[in-house]
């Protein structure tokens, strides 16, 4: 399959609240292919947040705002008060942020009921005000990007909100190709993203339902974008960005097999075992397996084996059988 391309696309890891934390960012960026990571959102109300809040959600701020593999990390803020969001954006830059991303896309009811996320798309002038306030509050050299959906109750405001973000001074716009009401139900309406790209002078990042290399090819054809964001699909296929890069560069690439993924799961288990309370032992692994089973049938089988396990020795024994002796460090761990 040949794809006409003007260059290798920029590929982003999408923010996923409660799923992709700094441990997962480190893992995904170490695999390769991801050009930019975006944090879970820092919720802003009316107060100036202390340094520890930013560092807790983005420990990479203390390492040059990059993952251990060197992938840049953007700090995402969420809130409906322009002054408060701007003040906290400035504070985040003081703490070490190299780029600010603004969340206008979260569809969660609790977030929308608290004047944040996708509910702001009902008032494009508020989108422009928030982006503009942040743009004025941070140095010129700090990128200020925004992420939107196609609308709230419907998709009729997609261009109004996109233009509002640009008028506010956004340097880049990521568009999830659904409305808030659409949720995550297929399909993704990539044609709207293509129209936004045609109308805006800033780069547009396409997001939504890019699960496979074929999905990427079709999304690129429909949108004309040169930047793409992957969320759930990157958890389902951790090397999807590597597949895309190899395809666009005309290189051969053999996708990761389940046998390649299991050691990653084991390493992640060891990390979560060290950082999360014992009562939550294994929860993060089970959460990831829920996505991996979309790309690997074997993940469903492994999930069934461990879904009711809570004790470390039982979980680790299941891992030992799954690894089948390939991980020589398992006994010592």
Buried (B, 14 or more C-beta within 10 A) or exposed (E): EEEEEEEBBBBBBBBBBEBBBBBBBBBBBBBEBBBBBBBBBBBBBEEEBEEEBBBEBBBBBEEEBBBEBEBBBBBBBBBBBBEBBBBBBBBBBEBBBBBBBBBBBBBBEEBBEBBBBBBBBBBBEBBBBBBBBBBBBBEEEBBBBBBBBBBBEEBEBBBBBBBBBBBBBBBBBBBBBBBBBBEEEEEBBBEBBBBBBEEBEBBBBBBBBBBBBEBBBBBBEBBBBBBBBBBBBBBBBBBBBBBBBBBBEEEEBEBBEBEBBBBBBBBBBBBBBEEBEEEEBBEBBBBBBBBBBBBBEBBBEBBEBBEEBEEEEBBBEBBBEBBEEEBEEBEEE
